[in-house]
Amino acid sequence: MKFLQIGKNEEEEKNVAAVPGINNNEKAKLISTIWKENPVFENELKPNFRLIILNSFQWIILPLILVWFIEKKILIDYWFLAVFYIALAEIFILISFRNLRLFYNKRFIRLKSGIWDIDNRTFEVEKLQTVKISQYFWQRKTNLGSITFYTSAGRFKIVALNFVKLKKLLNYIIYKIEISNNK
């Protein structure tokens, strides 16, 4: 379990408070102590399957095309390595896609991601500095977009989500930030 400090990011390990070897019961008690409750999420957003296609193009097809244009002989002579690379990369892409989720409730947001080390980044809605949603013109027809959360501890982004639901979430978050600033 890690706690990111204000104004620091995770890459600066000396500014991250970590609790190594914590079990789930201890983790729940620690979270309850900090937030006075253990977050329970009623809502979940899953990325669209098109993210698998995009990642497959980015991590499999594009590298193989580059190798083909740079040195065809390597790809021809070591075709079995290319097949192994394709299978392994596709497994990683599918596991990553299966684990990528955005959970939210009235008070908290959790981003879940990863392949074998599953990251659950949880933060309070009222503590967000800003939120940004975006949609490329080619995503309009499929109603997809991305959301980026800016906190004092860094920036967190998730892509290929339902854009209508993202707009509703954005409006709710902005409302909660505004009423918390007026207190």
Residue pairs with C-beta under 8 A, 6 or more apart in sequence:
1 18
1 19
1 22
1 27
1 30
2 10
2 16
2 17
2 18
2 19
3 16
3 17
3 18
3 19
4 10
4 15
4 16
4 151
4 153
4 154
5 15
5 16
5 17
5 153
6 152
6 153
7 152
7 153
8 15
8 16
8 153
8 154
9 153
9 154
10 16
10 153
10 154
19 30
22 30
28 38
31 38
31 39
31 122
32 38
35 108
35 124
37 107
39 105
39 107
39 108
39 110
39 122
40 105
41 103
41 104
41 105
41 108
41 110
42 105
43 103
43 104
43 105
44 101
44 102
44 103
44 104
45 101
45 102
45 103
45 104
45 158
45 161
45 162
45 165
45 166
45 169
46 100
46 101
46 161
47 97
47 100
47 158
47 159
47 160
47 161
48 142
48 144
48 160
48 161
48 162
49 97
50 142
50 144
50 160
51 97
51 100
51 159
51 160
52 93
52 94
52 97
54 160
55 93
55 96
55 97
56 89
56 90
56 93
59 89
59 92
59 93
60 85
60 86
60 89
60 90
60 93
64 75
64 82
64 85
64 86
67 74
67 75
67 82
68 75
75 82
92 115
95 115
95 116
96 113
96 114
96 115
99 112
99 113
99 114
99 115
99 118
100 112
100 113
100 158
101 110
101 111
101 112
101 113
102 109
102 110
102 111
102 112
102 147
102 158
102 161
103 109
103 110
103 111
103 112
104 110
104 125
104 169
106 125
107 124
107 125
107 126
108 122
108 123
108 124
108 125
109 122
109 123
109 124
109 125
109 128
109 149
109 173
110 120
110 121
110 122
111 119
111 120
111 121
111 149
111 156
111 158
112 118
112 119
112 120
112 121
113 119
113 158
121 156
123 149
123 151
123 153
125 172
125 173
125 176
125 177
126 176
126 177
126 180
127 151
127 152
128 149
128 150
128 151
128 173
128 177
129 150
129 151
129 152
130 150
130 177
131 147
131 148
131 149
131 150
131 170
131 173
131 174
132 147
132 148
132 150
133 145
133 146
133 147
133 148
133 163
133 166
133 167
133 170
134 145
134 146
134 148
135 144
135 145
135 146
135 163
139 145
139 163
143 162
143 163
143 164
144 160
144 161
144 162
144 163
145 161
145 162
145 163
145 166
146 157
146 158
146 159
146 160
146 161
146 166
147 157
147 158
147 161
147 166
147 169
147 170
148 155
148 156
148 157
149 155
149 156
149 157
